[in-house]
Amino acid sequence: MKKIVSTIAVVAAVFFISPYFVGKTVESKYQTIIQQIEKNPQVSIENSTFERHWFSAKAVNTLVIPLRTNTATNVDFPKQLTLKITENINFGPAILSKLGLEFGLARSVAHVDVNQAFLNKALAEQINKNLHIQSFVSFTNKYITDINFDGIDTQIDDAQIIIFPLTAKYSIKNQRHIVANVNWQGLKTINKKMEFTLGTTSAFMDEELVAGELYSNTALFNGDVNFTIASMTAQGANRKELFALKNITMKGGSKVSDNLVNILVNYHVDEINLPFQHFKQANLALTLDHLDVDVMQLFNKIVATSTSSPDKLFTENSKQLLSATAQLLEKDPSFSITDFSVETTSGKIQSQLKLTVDKNRFNANNAKSFITAAKVDASGSAPVKFFKKMGMMPMVEHYIQQGFLVRNEDKLNFKMNFEQGKLAVNNKVLLL
């Protein structure tokens, strides 16, 4: 009998008493995250409420994201994106959900309303209806969020817009380690003049926070990001192909050592089909080395706190940006294009470039000093046959005569060096 009573007492504690204390813990963690988000000047939270009961809670937050527009254009674009997020939260330690009995701190079901001023009304209504978000918080402080989007098929003006289903899973552990998987079946737009299709798209991220707070604008991460689009096509009248791209990938990675970050980004396209040309294995590989973590955070802060439009960002914040640039140069950073190439039916076109800046020649009080401080080395080659097919040989011959290109049998080559304000092409100094 005592064992039965003890068992009932334990069950009662788990299911009826513990949720109250778990709820207080969840609310505290929730408010901490809200406070961190509010520190980010790129996002504001309005009308934040957390209504806690014994076994559950209801949280409502309105995220307002200001949108910067280019003053040089006359496009009438909303000034902000507003997302009203309503969460119904069930407290642990034992949670009974659609997935069955779970053990953890909490599980929430969220509903998101996108402001109709930002999107077409019909589109906004369908997104609000078909977007499903659930989150789970484990005892080990791991946040797991599942996002499912059912897809939509709507008409905007004379175009049919089809957005296919999407699934995503994000996990955040100890507010530092982020792992994300996204799989999207793509989209299609159709009107009288063109049909555009974006194929299956996937993304993966595995990153660790190394500086700043997770939700802040100064956060810097160490890890990898991969992004893949299976295809991208456009067809004109009579289904005539305008362009087609196959297997578009972006791979990025960052590594931090001794408070310096090295960044590598590689863009690749397997095939590019155009009405007049066919390309294969297009590559653009970029590296940024020896970037001071503290100064990178400073740059992020300057940009994030600026109220300037993008076209006026430098002119209205030049003093701060130049000062930050001088600090960045202290660690001798460099920028390189290690591979900018594509394979044509006539052969491979390729080039490379490296940019460094002499910190002793740069003056933070004089933006023009960057020109004399910068050093650029670049080189490249291309098959003569490619330019013959394109009917560009008269122009090529002119550049050869001027010394901008060097012909070596069936290839064209160039070398360029820019240093201390002087430009030399193929070892010939040019007057600027």
Summary of the structure (lengths in Angstrom):
residues: 432
radius of gyration: 27.7
end to end distance: 97.6
largest distance: 103.7
contacts: 1271
relative contact order: 0.06
helix: 24%
strand: 52%
